[in-house]
Amino acid sequence: MSRLPRLLAAAALLAALASCGGRSYDPPRNLDDACALAAERPAYLRAMRATEREWNVPVPVQMAIIHAESRFRGDARTPHRYALGVIPLGRQSSAYGYSQALDGTWEEYQQVTRNHRGERDDIRDATDFIGWYASTALAQNGIQPTDARNLYLAYHEGNAGFRRGSYRNQDWLIGVANRVGERAIMYDIQLMACGRR
């Protein structure tokens, strides 16, 4: 009898230790209020401010892009695809993490920035990735880091796709990009109002 309670106690202790050591990928509670988001997750704001200093991409633009890509869920992935509705074909793409960076683009970022230990599910690395990508959009397409709408279009379609105008016949994507631009303005106003801008 004494052995079973000890085993149960050990299992409970291991479960508690595992939950303490892992990352929490749950998004903040209020994604429509930049001040509440920053108050609940101060590490997010610190990471975004560091990216703003390094890459000149404003915090509200970063927030709006992350909102569109992952809704601030650190382990976000694209949905699975199925043939005939039942045969699994894998995920729609390799996009992962806060920034939904694709495998190849993430590897390019790691190589160029030498952030070889960077992880897409780490908010600091994800915001740095967005800053780096914005710098490539500026260099290749002249998109200012404050232009959340066009930056998002280049982010989604790639710099070459943006240059070709691949987004022009995708009304849904233009709608998303417009909302990203509007959300960046909303977040900026909110952050100024609560003194965090």
CORBEL-V833376 format. One record per backbone hydrogen bond with DSSP energy under -1.0 kcal/mol. CO is the residue of the C=O (numbers start at 1). NH is the residue of the N-H. If there is no record, write none. Layout:
BEGIN
CO;NH / CO;NH
END
This chain:
BEGIN
1;5 / 2;6 / 3;7 / 4;8 / 5;9 / 6;10 / 7;11 / 8;12 / 9;13 / 10;14 / 11;15 / 12;16 / 13;17 / 14;18 / 15;19 / 16;20 / 17;21 / 18;22 / 33;37 / 34;38 / 35;39 / 36;40 / 37;41 / 41;44 / 41;45 / 42;46 / 43;47 / 44;48 / 45;49 / 46;50 / 47;51 / 48;52 / 49;53 / 50;54 / 51;55 / 52;56 / 58;62 / 59;63 / 60;64 / 61;65 / 62;66 / 63;67 / 64;68 / 65;69 / 66;70 / 66;71 / 70;73 / 73;76 / 76;97 / 79;92 / 81;89 / 83;86 / 83;87 / 87;83 / 90;81 / 96;101 / 101;96 / 102;106 / 103;107 / 104;108 / 105;109 / 106;110 / 107;111 / 108;112 / 109;113 / 110;114 / 114;116 / 115;118 / 119;122 / 120;98 / 122;126 / 123;127 / 124;128 / 125;129 / 126;130 / 127;131 / 128;132 / 129;133 / 130;134 / 131;135 / 132;136 / 133;137 / 134;138 / 135;139 / 136;140 / 137;141 / 137;143 / 138;142 / 144;147 / 146;148 / 147;151 / 148;152 / 149;153 / 150;154 / 151;155 / 152;156 / 153;157 / 154;158 / 158;162 / 159;163 / 160;164 / 161;166 / 165;168 / 167;170 / 170;174 / 171;175 / 172;176 / 173;177 / 174;178 / 175;179 / 176;180 / 177;181 / 178;182 / 179;183 / 180;184 / 181;185 / 182;186 / 183;187 / 184;188 / 185;189 / 186;190 / 187;191 / 188;192 / 189;193 / 190;194 / 191;196 / 192;195
END
